[in-house]
C-alpha cells in the first residue's frame, strides 16, 4: 500500500484539516499489515462498518479453514467498505472506505491469491 503523498491527498475528497485525513493517513502509513488478521482486527477496533458486521475468526480452526474464512472476510470487507455503498455517510467516510477497500484488495491479492 502506497504512503499518503501530497498528490494523493489532493485526490481524496476530504476537507483540508479534517479528522478523516488523519484516519486515512493512519491506514496508509503502515508499511505492511503483516497478516490479514491484523488488518481485520484493526478495522473492528478503529473503523467498524456503518452497516453489516465483520465476522470473527475463531482460534480453534485448521489453517486451511482459516485461509478460506479470511478469503471470505476480505471479500466481504470490499463490499462493506465500498465507497459507493457508503457515500450516504458523508465524503469523509466514503474516502476512508475507499482506502480500506484498497488495503483489503491488496491483502486479498497478496495473501489469498499469492500474487
C-alpha positions, -999 to +999 in steps of 0.1 A: +000+000+000+014+033-010+021+060+015-001+091+015+016+117-006+006+153-012-005+143-047-028+116-033-041+139-007-054+162-034-074+134-049-091+125-016-125+141-012-119+154+023-116+188+039-082+202+044-078+197+082-104+170+087-102+141+110-107+118+080-074+129+066-057+117+098-075+084+097-066+078+061-030+086+069-032+061+098-045+035+073-020+042+045+012+048+066+016+011+076+044-003+055+029-038+058-001-051+075+016-084+083-013-107+083-049-100+071-060-109+107-041-078+120-059-056+095-093-072+103-088-067+140-077-031+133-108-024+114-131-039+141-115-017+167-110+016+148-133+016+118-164-005+124-186-007+093-217+016+092-238-013+080-233-051+084-206-066+105-171-082+102-173-119+111-150-132+139-121-155+132-121-184+156-088-196+171-097-233+170-100-239+133-075-255+109-051-234+089-069-244+057-103-234+071-088-201+084-074-193+050-108-198+034-125-178+061-101-149+057-107-150+019-144-147+026-139-119+051-116-099+028-142-102+000-169-091+024-147-061+035-146-048+000-184-048-001-189-034+034-164-006+028-171+001-009-173+039-012-204+038-034-223+019-007-210+043+020-215+077+002-246+085+022-225+088+054-206+118+040-175+124+019-151+118+047-164+083+055-166+075+017-129+085+014-119+064+044-139+034+030-121+038-003-087+034+014-100+005+034-111-012+002-077-006-014-059-023+016-084-052+016-078-057-021-041-056-016-042-082+012-065-104-008-042-103-038-010-108-017-021-134+008-051-152-007-042-153-044-004-152-037+003-127-065 
